[in-house]
Amino acid sequence: MAAFEYLALDPRGREQKGLIEADSPRQARQLLREKQWAPLEVKQAKSKEDVSRGGLSFGRGLSARDLALVTRQLATLVQAALPIEEALRAAAAQSTSAKIKSMLLAVRARVMEGHSLAAALREYPSAFPELYRATVAAGEHAGHLGLVLDQLADYTDQRQQSRQKIQLALLYPVILMVASLAIVVLLLGYVVPDVVKVFVNTGQELPALTRGLIATSDVVKNWGWLIVLGLIAAFLAMRAALRDPALRLRWHAFILRIPLIGRLSRATNTARFASTLAILTKSGVPLVEALSIAAAVIANLRIRERVVEAAQKVREGSSLTRALDATGEFPPMMLHMIASGEKSGELDQMLARTARNQENDLAAQVSLLVGLFEPFMLVFMGAVVLVIVLAILMPILSLNQLVG
């Protein structure tokens, strides 16, 4: 059976939209007529391409929270010994989103055609990432799909919570920076010109600080809009230039060399890599395949390139610890824990532990940056206000001395 989207009139003449399962559009219309509804339009549920364009993608239309909820529902139903096609139908019935319901029913249709769940999910790569599909395939192969789905839901929830913690930590500094810049622009563009106009009209020699403030104020007032447009144009040009893979690789390598920012970027990417590799190995995905998938989730191309090289070394027989150590991108503590896991035969557990350590280290580094940024912005604002006050007071003091 397949899923069909319909538009019909109910007995009261009101338009109704929804999804219905049927073997064909004709049967779907018949089912609607049996409900005494007049079908106006019946079409098959959106395909893979339509869903991608419609925004059903991981992190956009299908958010991490939605994906975790759907996965948790499927895990509960599968662990209750419900067949996967019935679990998909029940999860679709519980969903309040038409797009998610349509996608789940379309996946169910593929499963009923004889495809595995992982193969059916492959029709929606933007909604279910490669990590998700590979983990589901491993769970199906090992015969513990419910447990693997439960682990996937935990992993997705954890990733979402970590992302929210970082976003909340950075929210206040960003607001403070924007407010500070807005106040400085307001002072230089509108307040300072009216105040210093009095001193300019007196014809006296103004201090260098006051002249510099007047010049800066004139630039902001007369050319501020052009500066803003130039910054926007430079940003867009940089984005266009970074579409070149070679240039983007050099840029990512440069980011890693920036003090504090490079350390934060490395911690973010290694934490993401460790947590992804942990869920894959714990679910029974072969290590070489897990390394390739985990490398794909690394945002920094320089680190990703090194991890791909490490995966090749593991494929050739090297240990995971030596391969990752050769990259020079992973902290010693993480390497020691991975080596311990390899020796004891509990690599998946040690990877999960080092993933938690990396997440905690990342949170600590973000807190450190935020803690340094706030006093820096306060000192910056205090210095700007002090310069403006001195530039205004110095001519007043000079004028009083002349009068005296």
C-alpha positions in Angstrom: 0.0 0.0 0.0 1.0 3.6 -0.6 0.2 6.9 0.9 -1.9 9.4 -0.9 -2.6 13.1 -0.2 -6.2 14.1 -0.7 -8.4 17.2 -0.8 -12.1 16.4 -0.3 -15.4 17.9 0.7 -17.1 16.5 3.8 -20.9 16.2 4.1 -21.1 19.8 5.3 -19.3 21.1 2.3 -16.0 22.0 4.1 -12.7 21.2 2.5 -10.6 18.5 4.2 -7.0 17.7 3.7 -5.1 14.6 4.8 -3.4 11.4 4.1 -4.9 8.0 3.3 -3.4 4.6 2.6 -4.5 2.7 -0.5 -3.2 0.5 -3.3 -4.1 3.0 -6.0 -5.5 6.5 -6.4 -8.8 4.9 -7.5 -9.0 2.9 -4.2 -8.2 6.1 -2.3 -11.1 7.9 -3.9 -13.4 4.9 -3.1 -12.3 5.0 0.5 -13.2 8.7 0.7 -16.6 8.1 -0.9 -17.3 5.4 1.7 -16.8 8.2 4.3 -19.4 10.2 2.3 -16.7 12.6 1.3 -16.4 14.0 -2.3 -12.8 13.7 -3.4 -11.5 16.8 -5.3 -7.8 15.8 -5.6 -5.9 12.6 -4.8 -2.2 12.3 -5.5 0.6 10.1 -4.2 2.6 11.2 -1.2 5.7 13.3 -1.9 8.7 11.5 -3.3 12.3 11.8 -2.2 13.0 14.9 -4.3 9.7 16.6 -3.3 10.5 16.0 0.4 14.0 17.5 0.0 12.6 20.6 -1.6 9.9 20.9 0.9 12.4 21.1 3.7 12.2 17.7 5.3 15.9 17.7 6.1 17.8 16.9 9.2 18.1 20.1 11.1 15.6 22.1 9.0 12.1 20.7 8.2 12.8 17.5 10.3 14.5 18.9 13.3 16.6 16.9 15.7 13.7 17.0 18.2 11.3 15.7 15.6 13.7 13.0 14.5 14.3 11.9 18.1 10.6 11.8 18.8 9.9 9.6 15.8 12.8 7.4 16.6 11.7 7.0 20.2 8.2 6.1 19.1 9.5 3.5 16.7 11.9 2.0 19.3 9.0 1.6 21.8 6.7 0.0 19.3 9.4 -2.4 17.9 10.5 -3.4 21.4 6.8 -4.2 22.1 7.2 -6.9 19.4 5.1 -4.9 16.9 6.1 -5.5 13.2 8.0 -2.6 11.7 5.3 -1.8 9.2 2.7 -1.5 12.0 5.1 0.6 14.0 5.5 3.0 11.1 1.8 3.3 10.7 1.3 3.9 14.4 4.1 6.6 14.4 2.6 8.3 11.4 -0.9 8.3 13.1 0.6 10.0 16.2 2.5 12.7 14.2 0.8 16.1 13.9 3.0 17.1 11.0 1.6 16.3 7.5 5.1 16.1 6.0 6.4 13.7 8.6 3.2 11.6 8.4 3.5 11.5 4.6 7.2 10.5 4.9 6.6 7.7 7.4 3.7 6.3 5.3 5.9 6.4 2.2 8.7 4.5 4.1 6.1 2.0 5.3 5.0 1.4 1.7 8.6 0.7 0.7 8.9 -1.8 3.7 5.7 -3.6 2.6 7.2 -3.9 -0.9 10.0 -6.1 0.7 12.7 -3.5 1.4 14.5 -3.3 4.7 13.9 -0.3 6.9 17.4 1.1 6.2 16.8 0.8 2.4 13.4 2.5 2.7 15.0 5.3 4.7 17.6 5.8 2.0 14.8 7.3 -0.1 15.0 10.3 2.2 18.7 11.1 2.7 18.1 14.7 3.8 15.7 13.6 6.5 17.7 10.5 7.7 21.5 11.1 7.5 23.9 8.4 6.6 24.8 7.9 10.3 21.1 7.1 11.0 20.7 4.8 8.1 23.9 2.8 8.8 23.0 2.4 12.4 19.5 1.1 11.5 21.0 -1.3 9.0 23.4 -2.6 11.7 20.5 -3.1 14.1 18.4 -5.0 11.5 21.4 -7.2 10.7 22.1 -8.0 14.4 18.4 -8.5 15.2 18.1 -5.8 17.9 16.5 -3.0 16.0 14.5 -1.7 18.9 17.6 -1.3 21.1 19.5 0.5 18.3 16.6 2.9 17.7 16.5 3.7 21.4 20.2 4.5 21.3 19.7 6.6 18.2 17.0 8.6 20.0 19.3 9.2 23.0 22.1 10.2 20.7 19.9 12.7 18.8 18.5 14.2 22.0 22.1 14.5 23.4 23.3 16.3 20.3 20.3 18.7 20.4 20.9 19.5 24.1 24.6 20.1 23.5 23.8 22.4 20.6 21.2 24.3 22.7 23.6 24.8 25.6 26.2 26.3 23.3 23.6 28.6 21.6 22.3 29.8 24.9 25.8 30.4 26.2 26.6 32.5 23.2 23.3 34.4 23.1 24.1 37.0 25.8 27.6 37.9 24.4 26.1 38.4 20.9 23.4 40.6 22.2 25.9 42.6 24.3 28.2 43.0 21.2 25.4 44.2 18.9 24.0 46.6 21.6 27.5 48.0 22.2 28.2 48.6 18.5 24.7 50.2 18.1 25.4 52.6 21.0 28.8 53.6 19.6 27.3 54.2 16.1 24.5 56.3 17.6 26.9 58.4 19.7 29.3 59.0 16.7 26.6 59.6 14.2 24.0 61.7 16.0 25.2 62.9 19.5 28.8 63.9 18.9 28.2 66.1 15.9 25.7 68.3 17.7 28.0 68.7 20.8 31.3 69.5 19.0 29.5 71.9 16.6 29.7 74.5 19.4 33.5 74.2 19.6 34.0 74.3 15.9 32.0 77.6 15.7 34.3 79.3 18.3 37.2 79.0 15.9 39.6 77.9 18.6 42.3 75.3 18.0 40.8 71.9 19.0 42.9 69.2 20.7 44.0 66.3 18.5 41.6 63.9 20.3 38.7 66.1 19.5 39.6 66.5 15.9 40.0 62.8 15.6 36.5 62.3 17.1 35.0 64.8 14.7 36.6 63.0 11.8 35.4 59.6 12.9 31.9 61.1 13.5 31.9 62.5 10.0 32.9 59.2 8.5 30.2 57.3 10.4 27.5 59.9 9.5 28.3 60.4 5.9 29.8 57.0 4.9 28.3 54.6 7.4 25.8 53.1 5.0 28.5 52.6 2.5 30.7 50.8 5.1 27.8 48.5 6.0 27.2 47.7 2.3 30.9 47.0 1.9 31.0 44.6 4.8 27.9 42.8 3.5 29.5 42.6 0.0 32.8 41.3 1.5 30.9 38.7 3.5 29.0 37.5 0.4 32.2 37.4 -1.7 33.9 35.4 1.0 31.1 32.9 1.0 31.2 32.6 -2.8 35.0 32.1 -2.7 34.7 29.4 0.0 32.7 27.3 -2.3 36.0 26.3 -3.9 37.1 23.2 -2.0 40.8 24.0 -2.1 40.3 27.5 -0.7 37.8 26.2 1.9 40.4 23.7 3.0 43.0 26.4 3.5 40.5 28.6 5.4 39.6 25.7 7.7 43.3 25.0 8.3 43.8 28.7 9.1 40.9 28.7 11.6 42.6 25.9 13.6 45.7 28.1 14.0 43.7 31.1 15.5 44.2 31.3 19.3 41.1 30.2 21.3 38.9 30.0 18.2 41.0 27.2 16.8 41.0 25.3 20.0 37.2 25.7 20.2 36.8 24.5 16.6 39.0 21.5 17.2 37.1 20.6 20.4 33.7 20.9 18.6 34.7 18.7 15.7 36.5 16.1 17.8 33.5 15.9 20.2 31.1 15.4 17.3 33.4 12.7 15.8 33.7 10.9 19.1 30.0 10.8 19.8 29.2 9.7 16.2 31.8 6.9 16.3 30.6 5.8 19.7 26.9 5.3 18.6 28.0 3.5 15.3 30.4 1.0 17.0 28.0 0.4 19.8 25.3 -0.5 17.2 27.6 -3.0 15.5 28.7 -1.0 12.5 32.2 -2.2 11.3 35.0 0.1 12.5 36.2 1.1 9.0 32.7 1.9 7.8 32.0 3.8 11.1 35.1 5.9 10.6 34.1 6.9 7.1 30.6 7.9 8.3 31.9 9.7 11.4 34.4 11.7 9.2 31.5 13.0 7.1 29.9 14.7 10.2 33.1 16.7 10.8 32.5 20.3 9.7 36.2 21.3 9.5 37.6 20.0 6.2 41.2 19.9 7.5 40.3 17.6 10.4 38.0 15.6 8.1 40.8 15.0 5.6 43.0 13.7 8.4 40.3 11.4 9.7 39.8 10.0 6.2 43.5 9.3 6.1 43.2 7.6 9.5 40.4 5.4 8.2 42.6 4.3 5.3 45.3 3.3 7.8 42.9 1.3 9.9 41.7 -0.4 6.7 45.3 -1.4 6.0 45.7 -2.9 9.5 46.8 -0.1 11.8 45.2 0.3 15.2 42.7 3.1 15.7 44.8 4.8 18.3 47.9 5.0 16.1 45.9 6.2 13.1 44.2 9.0 15.1 47.4 9.9 16.8 49.1 10.4 13.4 46.6 13.1 12.5 47.7 15.4 15.3 44.2 16.7 15.8 43.0 14.7 18.8 43.7 15.4 22.4 46.0 12.9 24.3 43.4 12.0 26.8 41.0 10.9 24.1 43.8 8.8 22.5 44.7 7.1 25.8 41.0 6.2 26.4 40.7 4.7 22.9 43.9 2.7 23.4 42.6 1.4 26.6 39.3 0.4 24.9 41.2 -1.4 22.2 43.3 -3.4 24.6 40.4 -4.4 26.8 38.0 -5.2 23.9 35.5 -2.5 25.1 36.1 0.1 22.4 32.5 1.1 22.1 32.2 1.8 25.8 35.4 3.8 25.9 34.4 5.7 22.8 31.1 6.6 24.6 33.0 7.7 27.7 35.5 9.8 25.7 32.6 11.4 23.8 31.1 12.5 27.1 34.5 13.9 28.2 34.9 15.8 24.9 31.4 17.3 25.2 32.2 18.4 28.8 35.5 19.9 27.6 33.7 21.7 24.8 31.2 23.1 27.3 34.1 24.3 29.5 35.9 26.0 26.7 32.7 27.8 25.6 32.1 28.9 29.1 35.7 30.2 29.2 35.3 32.2 26.0 32.0 33.6 27.2 33.6 34.5 30.5 36.4 36.4 28.8 34.2 38.1 26.2 31.8 39.8 28.7 34.4 41.8 30.6 36.2 42.5 27.3 33.0 44.1 25.9 32.5 46.1 29.1 36.0 47.4 29.0 35.7 48.2 25.3 32.5 50.2 25.9 34.0 52.0 28.9 37.1 52.9 26.8 34.9 54.3 24.0 32.7 56.4 26.3 35.9 57.6 28.1 37.4 58.8 24.8 34.2 60.5 23.8 33.9 62.3 27.1 37.6 63.4 27.1 37.3 64.6 23.5 34.3 66.8 24.6 35.7 68.0 27.9 39.2 69.0 26.7 37.9 71.9 24.5 35.7 73.0 27.4 38.7 73.1 29.8 40.8 74.9 27.2 38.0 77.5 26.7 37.8 78.1 30.5 41.5 78.6 30.7 41.4 81.2 28.0 38.5 83.0 29.7 40.4 82.8 33.0 
